[in-house]
Structure formats: C-alpha cells, structure tokens
Amino acid sequence: MRNRNYKHYLLVIGIYLLATIFGLWSWNTLSELYNLPHAQYKHALAVFFLLLMLKWGLSPGGRLLGRDCGRNHEPKNH
C-alpha cells in the first residue's frame, strides 16, 4: 500500500501562491514608480505559468518524453 503524503504538494502549492502574490505586489509597486500599467492577480498567475512552461520545455532534464527510465540498458562494465 502506498503512503500518500500530500504535505509536500500542499507546501509546493503554498509557495507558488506566495510567489505569485509577491510578484504581483512587486510589479504594482514598480509600476507606480515608473508609470507602468497595474497588473491583476490573473496576470501574475499567467506569467508564473508561462515561466514554468518555459522551464520545463527548455531545460534538458525537464522533458519526460523520449526517456528510457533505465530499462533495457546493458551495464556499463561490458
């Protein structure tokens, strides 16, 4: 039987939400200083999702397609 520990997932979601809130706050603070448009929370979520997609798509270790996961490999000492 698997041990389903959702504490890790809740921690990651909480950190993600805090990062989006702080990102929105910092953008709106800078936008007041430089007369830029204000952002809404949905814009902050969209930016963070875009950054995650770029990270997963461009990083060499982020791709799961095409990996063999160690199956059907011969040992390296041959």
PyMOL Python script that loads the backbone (N, CA, C, O; Angstrom):
from pymol import cmd

cmd.read_pdbstr("""\
ATOM      1  N   MET A   1       0.833  -1.171   0.000  1.00  0.00           N
ATOM      2  CA  MET A   1       0.000   0.000   0.000  1.00  0.00           C
ATOM      3  C   MET A   1       0.886   1.247   0.000  1.00  0.00           C
ATOM      4  O   MET A   1       1.897   1.301   0.701  1.00  0.00           O
ATOM      5  N   ARG A   2       0.506   2.217  -0.771  1.00  0.00           N
ATOM      6  CA  ARG A   2       1.297   3.442  -0.874  1.00  0.00           C
ATOM      7  C   ARG A   2       1.015   4.387   0.292  1.00  0.00           C
ATOM      8  O   ARG A   2      -0.096   4.455   0.818  1.00  0.00           O
ATOM      9  N   ASN A   3       2.044   5.095   0.662  1.00  0.00           N
ATOM     10  CA  ASN A   3       1.893   6.121   1.680  1.00  0.00           C
ATOM     11  C   ASN A   3       1.608   7.433   0.959  1.00  0.00           C
ATOM     12  O   ASN A   3       2.512   8.017   0.361  1.00  0.00           O
ATOM     13  N   ARG A   4       0.386   7.896   1.007  1.00  0.00           N
ATOM     14  CA  ARG A   4       0.005   9.123   0.307  1.00  0.00           C
ATOM     15  C   ARG A   4       0.206  10.304   1.240  1.00  0.00           C
ATOM     16  O   ARG A   4      -0.593  10.557   2.142  1.00  0.00           O
ATOM     17  N   ASN A   5       1.268  11.000   1.003  1.00  0.00           N
ATOM     18  CA  ASN A   5       1.604  12.144   1.829  1.00  0.00           C
ATOM     19  C   ASN A   5       1.415  13.394   0.984  1.00  0.00           C
ATOM     20  O   ASN A   5       2.232  13.699   0.115  1.00  0.00           O
ATOM     21  N   TYR A   6       0.346  14.104   1.243  1.00  0.00           N
ATOM     22  CA  TYR A   6       0.024  15.292   0.459  1.00  0.00           C
ATOM     23  C   TYR A   6       0.660  16.558   1.027  1.00  0.00           C
ATOM     24  O   TYR A   6       0.456  17.647   0.489  1.00  0.00           O
ATOM     25  N   LYS A   7       1.416  16.429   2.091  1.00  0.00           N
ATOM     26  CA  LYS A   7       2.040  17.592   2.712  1.00  0.00           C
ATOM     27  C   LYS A   7       3.003  18.279   1.751  1.00  0.00           C
ATOM     28  O   LYS A   7       3.057  19.508   1.706  1.00  0.00           O
ATOM     29  N   HIS A   8       3.752  17.514   0.994  1.00  0.00           N
ATOM     30  CA  HIS A   8       4.705  18.068   0.031  1.00  0.00           C
ATOM     31  C   HIS A   8       3.974  18.867  -1.042  1.00  0.00           C
ATOM     32  O   HIS A   8       4.397  19.967  -1.399  1.00  0.00           O
ATOM     33  N   TYR A   9       2.880  18.315  -1.555  1.00  0.00           N
ATOM     34  CA  TYR A   9       2.115  19.007  -2.591  1.00  0.00           C
ATOM     35  C   TYR A   9       1.500  20.297  -2.066  1.00  0.00           C
ATOM     36  O   TYR A   9       1.496  21.312  -2.762  1.00  0.00           O
ATOM     37  N   LEU A  10       0.985  20.262  -0.854  1.00  0.00           N
ATOM     38  CA  LEU A  10       0.414  21.470  -0.259  1.00  0.00           C
ATOM     39  C   LEU A  10       1.478  22.539  -0.036  1.00  0.00           C
ATOM     40  O   LEU A  10       1.205  23.729  -0.197  1.00  0.00           O
ATOM     41  N   LEU A  11       2.678  22.126   0.329  1.00  0.00           N
ATOM     42  CA  LEU A  11       3.778  23.062   0.518  1.00  0.00           C
ATOM     43  C   LEU A  11       4.161  23.730  -0.799  1.00  0.00           C
ATOM     44  O   LEU A  11       4.378  24.940  -0.844  1.00  0.00           O
ATOM     45  N   VAL A  12       4.244  22.940  -1.872  1.00  0.00           N
ATOM     46  CA  VAL A  12       4.601  23.488  -3.183  1.00  0.00           C
ATOM     47  C   VAL A  12       3.524  24.455  -3.664  1.00  0.00           C
ATOM     48  O   VAL A  12       3.845  25.523  -4.185  1.00  0.00           O
ATOM     49  N   ILE A  13       2.259  24.100  -3.499  1.00  0.00           N
ATOM     50  CA  ILE A  13       1.166  24.984  -3.901  1.00  0.00           C
ATOM     51  C   ILE A  13       1.192  26.274  -3.086  1.00  0.00           C
ATOM     52  O   ILE A  13       0.985  27.358  -3.632  1.00  0.00           O
ATOM     53  N   GLY A  14       1.446  26.164  -1.784  1.00  0.00           N
ATOM     54  CA  GLY A  14       1.520  27.346  -0.932  1.00  0.00           C
ATOM     55  C   GLY A  14       2.656  28.276  -1.322  1.00  0.00           C
ATOM     56  O   GLY A  14       2.482  29.495  -1.357  1.00  0.00           O
ATOM     57  N   ILE A  15       3.813  27.707  -1.613  1.00  0.00           N
ATOM     58  CA  ILE A  15       4.958  28.525  -2.038  1.00  0.00           C
ATOM     59  C   ILE A  15       4.665  29.188  -3.380  1.00  0.00           C
ATOM     60  O   ILE A  15       5.022  30.346  -3.594  1.00  0.00           O
ATOM     61  N   TYR A  16       4.013  28.453  -4.283  1.00  0.00           N
ATOM     62  CA  TYR A  16       3.661  29.012  -5.591  1.00  0.00           C
ATOM     63  C   TYR A  16       2.692  30.181  -5.430  1.00  0.00           C
ATOM     64  O   TYR A  16       2.858  31.214  -6.079  1.00  0.00           O
ATOM     65  N   LEU A  17       1.684  30.029  -4.574  1.00  0.00           N
ATOM     66  CA  LEU A  17       0.726  31.117  -4.351  1.00  0.00           C
ATOM     67  C   LEU A  17       1.397  32.336  -3.716  1.00  0.00           C
ATOM     68  O   LEU A  17       1.107  33.473  -4.086  1.00  0.00           O
ATOM     69  N   LEU A  18       2.285  32.096  -2.770  1.00  0.00           N
ATOM     70  CA  LEU A  18       3.015  33.210  -2.170  1.00  0.00           C
ATOM     71  C   LEU A  18       3.905  33.917  -3.183  1.00  0.00           C
ATOM     72  O   LEU A  18       4.016  35.142  -3.163  1.00  0.00           O
ATOM     73  N   ALA A  19       4.537  33.156  -4.065  1.00  0.00           N
ATOM     74  CA  ALA A  19       5.391  33.760  -5.091  1.00  0.00           C
ATOM     75  C   ALA A  19       4.568  34.611  -6.045  1.00  0.00           C
ATOM     76  O   ALA A  19       5.012  35.683  -6.455  1.00  0.00           O
ATOM     77  N   THR A  20       3.372  34.147  -6.406  1.00  0.00           N
ATOM     78  CA  THR A  20       2.534  34.953  -7.303  1.00  0.00           C
ATOM     79  C   THR A  20       2.046  36.216  -6.615  1.00  0.00           C
ATOM     80  O   THR A  20       1.963  37.271  -7.245  1.00  0.00           O
ATOM     81  N   ILE A  21       1.723  36.124  -5.336  1.00  0.00           N
ATOM     82  CA  ILE A  21       1.270  37.317  -4.603  1.00  0.00           C
ATOM     83  C   ILE A  21       2.405  38.328  -4.483  1.00  0.00           C
ATOM     84  O   ILE A  21       2.198  39.522  -4.704  1.00  0.00           O
ATOM     85  N   PHE A  22       3.609  37.856  -4.133  1.00  0.00           N
ATOM     86  CA  PHE A  22       4.742  38.770  -4.029  1.00  0.00           C
ATOM     87  C   PHE A  22       5.151  39.329  -5.386  1.00  0.00           C
ATOM     88  O   PHE A  22       5.576  40.480  -5.487  1.00  0.00           O
ATOM     89  N   GLY A  23       5.023  38.513  -6.423  1.00  0.00           N
ATOM     90  CA  GLY A  23       5.303  39.011  -7.765  1.00  0.00           C
ATOM     91  C   GLY A  23       4.338  40.112  -8.179  1.00  0.00           C
ATOM     92  O   GLY A  23       4.749  41.115  -8.763  1.00  0.00           O
ATOM     93  N   LEU A  24       3.060  39.926  -7.879  1.00  0.00           N
ATOM     94  CA  LEU A  24       2.062  40.944  -8.187  1.00  0.00           C
ATOM     95  C   LEU A  24       2.317  42.208  -7.385  1.00  0.00           C
ATOM     96  O   LEU A  24       2.230  43.315  -7.918  1.00  0.00           O
ATOM     97  N   TRP A  25       2.632  42.047  -6.112  1.00  0.00           N
ATOM     98  CA  TRP A  25       2.902  43.209  -5.267  1.00  0.00           C
ATOM     99  C   TRP A  25       4.115  43.988  -5.767  1.00  0.00           C
ATOM    100  O   TRP A  25       4.089  45.217  -5.833  1.00  0.00           O
ATOM    101  N   SER A  26       5.179  43.263  -6.119  1.00  0.00           N
ATOM    102  CA  SER A  26       6.386  43.965  -6.577  1.00  0.00           C
ATOM    103  C   SER A  26       6.150  44.650  -7.918  1.00  0.00           C
ATOM    104  O   SER A  26       6.642  45.758  -8.130  1.00  0.00           O
ATOM    105  N   TRP A  27       5.405  44.017  -8.834  1.00  0.00           N
ATOM    106  CA  TRP A  27       5.119  44.664 -10.115  1.00  0.00           C
ATOM    107  C   TRP A  27       4.296  45.928  -9.913  1.00  0.00           C
ATOM    108  O   TRP A  27       4.594  46.964 -10.506  1.00  0.00           O
ATOM    109  N   ASN A  28       3.273  45.850  -9.086  1.00  0.00           N
ATOM    110  CA  ASN A  28       2.427  47.022  -8.879  1.00  0.00           C
ATOM    111  C   ASN A  28       3.184  48.138  -8.154  1.00  0.00           C
ATOM    112  O   ASN A  28       2.903  49.316  -8.375  1.00  0.00           O
ATOM    113  N   THR A  29       4.132  47.782  -7.301  1.00  0.00           N
ATOM    114  CA  THR A  29       4.955  48.795  -6.655  1.00  0.00           C
ATOM    115  C   THR A  29       5.857  49.488  -7.669  1.00  0.00           C
ATOM    116  O   THR A  29       5.972  50.714  -7.671  1.00  0.00           O
ATOM    117  N   LEU A  30       6.495  48.699  -8.529  1.00  0.00           N
ATOM    118  CA  LEU A  30       7.356  49.288  -9.554  1.00  0.00           C
ATOM    119  C   LEU A  30       6.558  50.057 -10.607  1.00  0.00           C
ATOM    120  O   LEU A  30       7.044  51.038 -11.171  1.00  0.00           O
ATOM    121  N   SER A  31       5.347  49.611 -10.863  1.00  0.00           N
ATOM    122  CA  SER A  31       4.543  50.300 -11.869  1.00  0.00           C
ATOM    123  C   SER A  31       4.140  51.698 -11.402  1.00  0.00           C
ATOM    124  O   SER A  31       3.978  52.602 -12.221  1.00  0.00           O
ATOM    125  N   GLU A  32       3.979  51.877 -10.097  1.00  0.00           N
ATOM    126  CA  GLU A  32       3.700  53.218  -9.575  1.00  0.00           C
ATOM    127  C   GLU A  32       4.909  54.130  -9.733  1.00  0.00           C
ATOM    128  O   GLU A  32       4.760  55.320 -10.010  1.00  0.00           O
ATOM    129  N   LEU A  33       6.103  53.577  -9.557  1.00  0.00           N
ATOM    130  CA  LEU A  33       7.315  54.386  -9.655  1.00  0.00           C
ATOM    131  C   LEU A  33       7.612  54.811 -11.090  1.00  0.00           C
ATOM    132  O   LEU A  33       8.082  55.925 -11.322  1.00  0.00           O
ATOM    133  N   TYR A  34       7.340  53.931 -12.053  1.00  0.00           N
ATOM    134  CA  TYR A  34       7.720  54.189 -13.439  1.00  0.00           C
ATOM    135  C   TYR A  34       6.534  54.427 -14.368  1.00  0.00           C
ATOM    136  O   TYR A  34       6.691  54.390 -15.588  1.00  0.00           O
ATOM    137  N   ASN A  35       5.351  54.672 -13.808  1.00  0.00           N
ATOM    138  CA  ASN A  35       4.129  54.944 -14.568  1.00  0.00           C
ATOM    139  C   ASN A  35       3.814  53.844 -15.572  1.00  0.00           C
ATOM    140  O   ASN A  35       3.486  54.123 -16.725  1.00  0.00           O
ATOM    141  N   LEU A  36       3.913  52.603 -15.133  1.00  0.00           N
ATOM    142  CA  LEU A  36       3.558  51.443 -15.945  1.00  0.00           C
ATOM    143  C   LEU A  36       2.146  50.997 -15.570  1.00  0.00           C
ATOM    144  O   LEU A  36       1.643  51.389 -14.517  1.00  0.00           O
ATOM    145  N   PRO A  37       1.498  50.189 -16.404  1.00  0.00           N
ATOM    146  CA  PRO A  37       0.137  49.735 -16.065  1.00  0.00           C
ATOM    147  C   PRO A  37       0.151  48.764 -14.882  1.00  0.00           C
ATOM    148  O   PRO A  37       1.096  47.994 -14.707  1.00  0.00           O
ATOM    149  N   HIS A  38      -0.901  48.814 -14.085  1.00  0.00           N
ATOM    150  CA  HIS A  38      -1.052  47.892 -12.960  1.00  0.00           C
ATOM    151  C   HIS A  38      -1.486  46.524 -13.467  1.00  0.00           C
ATOM    152  O   HIS A  38      -2.147  46.416 -14.500  1.00  0.00           O
ATOM    153  N   ALA A  39      -1.113  45.493 -12.742  1.00  0.00           N
ATOM    154  CA  ALA A  39      -1.480  44.124 -13.100  1.00  0.00           C
ATOM    155  C   ALA A  39      -2.515  43.606 -12.113  1.00  0.00           C
ATOM    156  O   ALA A  39      -2.599  44.073 -10.977  1.00  0.00           O
ATOM    157  N   GLN A  40      -3.298  42.637 -12.562  1.00  0.00           N
ATOM    158  CA  GLN A  40      -4.237  41.942 -11.699  1.00  0.00           C
ATOM    159  C   GLN A  40      -3.644  40.581 -11.348  1.00  0.00           C
ATOM    160  O   GLN A  40      -2.629  40.169 -11.910  1.00  0.00           O
ATOM    161  N   TYR A  41      -4.293  39.888 -10.408  1.00  0.00           N
ATOM    162  CA  TYR A  41      -3.757  38.598  -9.963  1.00  0.00           C
ATOM    163  C   TYR A  41      -3.738  37.580 -11.095  1.00  0.00           C
ATOM    164  O   TYR A  41      -2.832  36.750 -11.159  1.00  0.00           O
ATOM    165  N   LYS A  42      -4.712  37.630 -11.980  1.00  0.00           N
ATOM    166  CA  LYS A  42      -4.732  36.676 -13.092  1.00  0.00           C
ATOM    167  C   LYS A  42      -3.523  36.870 -14.009  1.00  0.00           C
ATOM    168  O   LYS A  42      -3.054  35.912 -14.625  1.00  0.00           O
ATOM    169  N   HIS A  43      -3.020  38.097 -14.104  1.00  0.00           N
ATOM    170  CA  HIS A  43      -1.823  38.343 -14.906  1.00  0.00           C
ATOM    171  C   HIS A  43      -0.587  37.738 -14.247  1.00  0.00           C
ATOM    172  O   HIS A  43       0.283  37.192 -14.925  1.00  0.00           O
ATOM    173  N   ALA A  44      -0.519  37.837 -12.927  1.00  0.00           N
ATOM    174  CA  ALA A  44       0.617  37.242 -12.212  1.00  0.00           C
ATOM    175  C   ALA A  44       0.603  35.718 -12.349  1.00  0.00           C
ATOM    176  O   ALA A  44       1.654  35.104 -12.534  1.00  0.00           O
ATOM    177  N   LEU A  45      -0.579  35.106 -12.259  1.00  0.00           N
ATOM    178  CA  LEU A  45      -0.668  33.659 -12.447  1.00  0.00           C
ATOM    179  C   LEU A  45      -0.239  33.260 -13.849  1.00  0.00           C
ATOM    180  O   LEU A  45       0.462  32.264 -14.026  1.00  0.00           O
ATOM    181  N   ALA A  46      -0.655  34.027 -14.841  1.00  0.00           N
ATOM    182  CA  ALA A  46      -0.296  33.715 -16.222  1.00  0.00           C
ATOM    183  C   ALA A  46       1.211  33.806 -16.440  1.00  0.00           C
ATOM    184  O   ALA A  46       1.785  32.971 -17.141  1.00  0.00           O
ATOM    185  N   VAL A  47       1.852  34.799 -15.855  1.00  0.00           N
ATOM    186  CA  VAL A  47       3.301  34.948 -16.009  1.00  0.00           C
ATOM    187  C   VAL A  47       4.030  33.773 -15.360  1.00  0.00           C
ATOM    188  O   VAL A  47       4.977  33.241 -15.939  1.00  0.00           O
ATOM    189  N   PHE A  48       3.601  33.360 -14.165  1.00  0.00           N
ATOM    190  CA  PHE A  48       4.274  32.257 -13.493  1.00  0.00           C
ATOM    191  C   PHE A  48       4.043  30.939 -14.217  1.00  0.00           C
ATOM    192  O   PHE A  48       4.950  30.108 -14.267  1.00  0.00           O
ATOM    193  N   PHE A  49       2.844  30.720 -14.786  1.00  0.00           N
ATOM    194  CA  PHE A  49       2.613  29.518 -15.583  1.00  0.00           C
ATOM    195  C   PHE A  49       3.473  29.527 -16.838  1.00  0.00           C
ATOM    196  O   PHE A  49       4.003  28.491 -17.239  1.00  0.00           O
ATOM    197  N   LEU A  50       3.610  30.684 -17.452  1.00  0.00           N
ATOM    198  CA  LEU A  50       4.462  30.796 -18.632  1.00  0.00           C
ATOM    199  C   LEU A  50       5.917  30.486 -18.291  1.00  0.00           C
ATOM    200  O   LEU A  50       6.600  29.794 -19.046  1.00  0.00           O
ATOM    201  N   LEU A  51       6.387  30.993 -17.163  1.00  0.00           N
ATOM    202  CA  LEU A  51       7.762  30.706 -16.741  1.00  0.00           C
ATOM    203  C   LEU A  51       7.968  29.218 -16.454  1.00  0.00           C
ATOM    204  O   LEU A  51       9.015  28.661 -16.787  1.00  0.00           O
ATOM    205  N   LEU A  52       6.975  28.575 -15.837  1.00  0.00           N
ATOM    206  CA  LEU A  52       7.085  27.138 -15.589  1.00  0.00           C
ATOM    207  C   LEU A  52       7.108  26.344 -16.889  1.00  0.00           C
ATOM    208  O   LEU A  52       7.887  25.400 -17.025  1.00  0.00           O
ATOM    209  N   MET A  53       6.261  26.720 -17.844  1.00  0.00           N
ATOM    210  CA  MET A  53       6.246  26.020 -19.125  1.00  0.00           C
ATOM    211  C   MET A  53       7.568  26.204 -19.863  1.00  0.00           C
ATOM    212  O   MET A  53       8.072  25.263 -20.476  1.00  0.00           O
ATOM    213  N   LEU A  54       8.127  27.400 -19.808  1.00  0.00           N
ATOM    214  CA  LEU A  54       9.416  27.630 -20.446  1.00  0.00           C
ATOM    215  C   LEU A  54      10.518  26.818 -19.781  1.00  0.00           C
ATOM    216  O   LEU A  54      11.385  26.269 -20.462  1.00  0.00           O
ATOM    217  N   LYS A  55      10.488  26.740 -18.461  1.00  0.00           N
ATOM    218  CA  LYS A  55      11.493  25.964 -17.735  1.00  0.00           C
ATOM    219  C   LYS A  55      11.403  24.492 -18.109  1.00  0.00           C
ATOM    220  O   LYS A  55      12.422  23.857 -18.383  1.00  0.00           O
ATOM    221  N   TRP A  56      10.193  23.947 -18.122  1.00  0.00           N
ATOM    222  CA  TRP A  56      10.032  22.536 -18.446  1.00  0.00           C
ATOM    223  C   TRP A  56      10.355  22.258 -19.909  1.00  0.00           C
ATOM    224  O   TRP A  56      10.878  21.193 -20.236  1.00  0.00           O
ATOM    225  N   GLY A  57      10.051  23.199 -20.782  1.00  0.00           N
ATOM    226  CA  GLY A  57      10.281  22.977 -22.194  1.00  0.00           C
ATOM    227  C   GLY A  57      11.714  23.165 -22.626  1.00  0.00           C
ATOM    228  O   GLY A  57      12.166  22.502 -23.559  1.00  0.00           O
ATOM    229  N   LEU A  58      12.442  24.054 -21.971  1.00  0.00           N
ATOM    230  CA  LEU A  58      13.795  24.379 -22.410  1.00  0.00           C
ATOM    231  C   LEU A  58      14.894  23.694 -21.619  1.00  0.00           C
ATOM    232  O   LEU A  58      16.023  23.590 -22.100  1.00  0.00           O
ATOM    233  N   SER A  59      14.592  23.225 -20.422  1.00  0.00           N
ATOM    234  CA  SER A  59      15.637  22.583 -19.629  1.00  0.00           C
ATOM    235  C   SER A  59      15.828  21.147 -20.106  1.00  0.00           C
ATOM    236  O   SER A  59      14.848  20.466 -20.408  1.00  0.00           O
ATOM    237  N   PRO A  60      17.072  20.676 -20.178  1.00  0.00           N
ATOM    238  CA  PRO A  60      17.314  19.327 -20.677  1.00  0.00           C
ATOM    239  C   PRO A  60      16.793  18.245 -19.741  1.00  0.00           C
ATOM    240  O   PRO A  60      16.450  17.159 -20.209  1.00  0.00           O
ATOM    241  N   GLY A  61      16.722  18.495 -18.459  1.00  0.00           N
ATOM    242  CA  GLY A  61      16.234  17.488 -17.526  1.00  0.00           C
ATOM    243  C   GLY A  61      14.740  17.542 -17.318  1.00  0.00           C
ATOM    244  O   GLY A  61      14.196  16.702 -16.601  1.00  0.00           O
ATOM    245  N   GLY A  62      14.056  18.498 -17.918  1.00  0.00           N
ATOM    246  CA  GLY A  62      12.639  18.659 -17.696  1.00  0.00           C
ATOM    247  C   GLY A  62      11.753  17.868 -18.620  1.00  0.00           C
ATOM    248  O   GLY A  62      10.542  17.815 -18.407  1.00  0.00           O
ATOM    249  N   ARG A  63      12.312  17.254 -19.638  1.00  0.00           N
ATOM    250  CA  ARG A  63      11.498  16.511 -20.602  1.00  0.00           C
ATOM    251  C   ARG A  63      11.343  15.067 -20.165  1.00  0.00           C
ATOM    252  O   ARG A  63      12.327  14.394 -19.858  1.00  0.00           O
ATOM    253  N   LEU A  64      10.127  14.599 -20.138  1.00  0.00           N
ATOM    254  CA  LEU A  64       9.883  13.205 -19.795  1.00  0.00           C
ATOM    255  C   LEU A  64       9.702  12.348 -21.033  1.00  0.00           C
ATOM    256  O   LEU A  64       9.888  11.134 -20.963  1.00  0.00           O
ATOM    257  N   LEU A  65       9.348  12.938 -22.158  1.00  0.00           N
ATOM    258  CA  LEU A  65       9.164  12.172 -23.376  1.00  0.00           C
ATOM    259  C   LEU A  65      10.520  11.789 -23.944  1.00  0.00           C
ATOM    260  O   LEU A  65      11.441  12.605 -23.962  1.00  0.00           O
ATOM    261  N   GLY A  66      10.641  10.582 -24.396  1.00  0.00           N
ATOM    262  CA  GLY A  66      11.884  10.133 -25.002  1.00  0.00           C
ATOM    263  C   GLY A  66      12.882   9.556 -24.020  1.00  0.00           C
ATOM    264  O   GLY A  66      13.951   9.101 -24.428  1.00  0.00           O
ATOM    265  N   ARG A  67      12.563   9.562 -22.740  1.00  0.00           N
ATOM    266  CA  ARG A  67      13.452   8.959 -21.756  1.00  0.00           C
ATOM    267  C   ARG A  67      13.158   7.485 -21.645  1.00  0.00           C
ATOM    268  O   ARG A  67      12.017   7.054 -21.804  1.00  0.00           O
ATOM    269  N   ASP A  68      14.186   6.716 -21.372  1.00  0.00           N
ATOM    270  CA  ASP A  68      14.002   5.284 -21.256  1.00  0.00           C
ATOM    271  C   ASP A  68      13.906   4.832 -19.808  1.00  0.00           C
ATOM    272  O   ASP A  68      13.626   3.660 -19.558  1.00  0.00           O
ATOM    273  N   CYS A  69      14.121   5.695 -18.873  1.00  0.00           N
ATOM    274  CA  CYS A  69      13.990   5.416 -17.440  1.00  0.00           C
ATOM    275  C   CYS A  69      14.841   4.243 -16.968  1.00  0.00           C
ATOM    276  O   CYS A  69      14.503   3.608 -15.969  1.00  0.00           O
ATOM    277  N   GLY A  70      15.935   3.943 -17.659  1.00  0.00           N
ATOM    278  CA  GLY A  70      16.851   2.917 -17.196  1.00  0.00           C
ATOM    279  C   GLY A  70      16.474   1.509 -17.569  1.00  0.00           C
ATOM    280  O   GLY A  70      17.175   0.579 -17.171  1.00  0.00           O
ATOM    281  N   ARG A  71      15.418   1.298 -18.301  1.00  0.00           N
ATOM    282  CA  ARG A  71      15.034  -0.053 -18.687  1.00  0.00           C
ATOM    283  C   ARG A  71      15.778  -0.473 -19.960  1.00  0.00           C
ATOM    284  O   ARG A  71      16.113   0.359 -20.803  1.00  0.00           O
ATOM    285  N   ASN A  72      16.025  -1.766 -20.078  1.00  0.00           N
ATOM    286  CA  ASN A  72      16.642  -2.370 -21.270  1.00  0.00           C
ATOM    287  C   ASN A  72      18.012  -1.794 -21.566  1.00  0.00           C
ATOM    288  O   ASN A  72      18.393  -1.677 -22.731  1.00  0.00           O
ATOM    289  N   HIS A  73      18.746  -1.440 -20.555  1.00  0.00           N
ATOM    290  CA  HIS A  73      20.105  -0.954 -20.751  1.00  0.00           C
ATOM    291  C   HIS A  73      21.082  -2.015 -20.293  1.00  0.00           C
ATOM    292  O   HIS A  73      20.852  -2.717 -19.308  1.00  0.00           O
ATOM    293  N   GLU A  74      22.163  -2.115 -21.018  1.00  0.00           N
ATOM    294  CA  GLU A  74      23.214  -3.039 -20.597  1.00  0.00           C
ATOM    295  C   GLU A  74      24.077  -2.346 -19.557  1.00  0.00           C
ATOM    296  O   GLU A  74      24.230  -1.125 -19.591  1.00  0.00           O
ATOM    297  N   PRO A  75      24.639  -3.108 -18.640  1.00  0.00           N
ATOM    298  CA  PRO A  75      25.542  -2.496 -17.661  1.00  0.00           C
ATOM    299  C   PRO A  75      26.751  -1.876 -18.349  1.00  0.00           C
ATOM    300  O   PRO A  75      27.170  -2.342 -19.409  1.00  0.00           O
ATOM    301  N   LYS A  76      27.310  -0.835 -17.758  1.00  0.00           N
ATOM    302  CA  LYS A  76      28.407  -0.109 -18.377  1.00  0.00           C
ATOM    303  C   LYS A  76      29.741  -0.848 -18.283  1.00  0.00           C
ATOM    304  O   LYS A  76      30.707  -0.442 -18.928  1.00  0.00           O
ATOM    305  N   ASN A  77      29.816  -1.915 -17.502  1.00  0.00           N
ATOM    306  CA  ASN A  77      31.095  -2.609 -17.365  1.00  0.00           C
ATOM    307  C   ASN A  77      31.309  -3.652 -18.451  1.00  0.00           C
ATOM    308  O   ASN A  77      32.244  -4.444 -18.336  1.00  0.00           O
ATOM    309  N   HIS A  78      30.505  -3.696 -19.484  1.00  0.00           N
ATOM    310  CA  HIS A  78      30.720  -4.618 -20.603  1.00  0.00           C
ATOM    311  C   HIS A  78      31.664  -4.065 -21.599  1.00  0.00           C
ATOM    312  O   HIS A  78      31.954  -4.716 -22.603  1.00  0.00           O
TER     313      HIS A  78
END
""", "prot")
cmd.dss("prot")
cmd.show_as("cartoon", "prot")
cmd.util.cbc("prot")
cmd.orient("prot")
